[in-house]
């Protein structure tokens, strides 16, 4: 499945399970809509606005896709 350009809802994930550190500043993005901009191995970069992008674990992001 091609993920780049897909809309996704921001969500919280567990750092240990994901293999990437969850930053508490990401709490502001929970339930906010962003767009997947880049795939980087096991992670994808989600852009929420011009100045705010965060990495999410690709294996957890699929259930948060909008109109998948």
Secondary structure, DSSP 8 states (H G I E B T S, - for coil): ---TT-EEE-----HHHHTS---GGGGGGTT-EEEEEEEETTEEEEEEETTEEEEEEHHHHGGGBS--
